[in-house]
């Protein structure tokens, strides 16, 4: 990683190449990509380099690079330091610097392809968020991650035409639950990310639960193949924001509570939810 290097004499240019290509798994390369994208984002905030759609795409790419740096072995402190150094460099770079303007033009061109992308995957350690920006009349997922509880399919994400977070479940051979909740680490109780060799839910004493506000029958189109129906459970925008603020390497769970007090749990990965959310702000195509 670049934490021990001296500041580079030239402005970051790797953002131009890394903007539209897959991030390398090498820790140093992931840190470099995060630095370069964070630099351009901070320079844009000072100098107004990009139009809003390109700014949204660059924000998504920067968050994605941060996630890759963390998954590559960096600590949250190291990732924050990478972003801090990038912002400091941007703060000392004149807005009319010729190389900054040249790199900004190339970033503009590189992200032109992003603006027309309908679908994009944001992979994590063991799961991925899928984004679909196509506009649909019928209910379809705009953002989704799929899990299971037992033999039952569970999908969490955003649905076209609805606000907040939606959880859809199609139970096999079970009575219907009476309530549903999202369980995640509570930063107020435990401020440090709960990180294991794979995404693992924080211990019970360090968790908080967000309860669904409403439930309704689910459209079959919300399940793969559309062969079964089920229920949807609605959660607030605040639930989305709280999940996106967690470390990308962490886990969260959706728990369904039944009349007899039993609980069915589906595990999910926070992953690059923040990056996927930023990509969605590009709007429908």
Secondary structure, DSSP 4 states (H G I P E B T S, - for coil): -GGGSPPPSS---HHHHHTTSPPPSSHHHHHHHHHHHHHHHHHHHHH--S-HHHHHHHHHHHHHHHHHHHHTT--HHHHHHHHHHHHHHHHTS-TT-HHHHHHHHHHHHHHHHHHT--EEEEE-SS-EEEEE----SS--EEEEEEEEETTEEEEEEEETT--SEEEEEE-SSSPPPSEEEEEEE-TTT--S----SS--PPPGGGEEEEE-SEEEEEPGGGSGGG---EEEEEE-HHHHHHHHTS-TT-EEEEEEE-TTS-EEEEEEE-TTHHHHHHHHTT---
